[in-house]
Amino acid sequence: VQLRQARVAPNVGCQLSTLFEQFEVTCYAQYQAGFSEATERFGRDSRFAHSDFGTVYSGNLATYSSGGYHVVLAQNTTEALSQLTQLRADGFLDQASRALFIDFNTWNSNTNEY
């Protein structure tokens, strides 16, 4: 199982009211591939890095590029659950997250097809 997250960069493509100029406010805009899409490392110790390994997806809210932040889960259930717990602790999903893609393969043993 592979997880891929599409994120937006903070303070790109969004406008704040002049009422908030005196405050340091972070805003997160809509996802736009190539414009507001985040590509910088993030997370604890900049653990998560952007890569262009994926598939373009066109949804109701946006068309998401093939890039994103990928995590491949272990095949062992206990290890995969441990990874998910660690992802939560490391802040893998947050305010900048716009989509989470879950990719997996299935196999039909009756027809020997994926």
HUNOR-V70844 format. One record per backbone hydrogen bond with DSSP energy under -1.0 kcal/mol. NH is the residue of the N-H (numbers start at 1). CO is the residue of the C=O. E is the energy in kcal/mol with one decimal. If there is no record, write none. Layout:
nh,co,e
NH,CO,E
NH,CO,E
This chain:
nh,co,e
2,103,-2.7
3,71,-3.3
4,101,-2.4
5,69,-1.9
6,99,-2.6
8,96,-2.0
9,36,-2.8
11,27,-3.2
12,9,-1.0
20,17,-2.0
21,18,-1.3
23,20,-1.5
25,23,-1.1
35,32,-2.3
36,32,-1.3
37,32,-1.3
38,7,-2.3
42,48,-1.7
46,43,-2.4
48,42,-2.6
51,68,-2.5
57,64,-2.2
59,62,-3.0
64,57,-3.6
68,51,-2.0
69,5,-1.9
71,3,-2.3
73,1,-3.0
80,76,-2.7
81,77,-2.5
82,78,-1.9
83,79,-2.4
84,80,-2.4
85,81,-2.2
86,82,-2.3
87,83,-2.6
88,84,-2.1
89,85,-2.1
90,86,-2.3
91,88,-1.1
92,87,-2.5
97,94,-1.6
98,6,-3.2
99,6,-1.5
101,4,-3.5
103,2,-2.9
108,113,-3.3
112,108,-1.4
113,108,-1.4
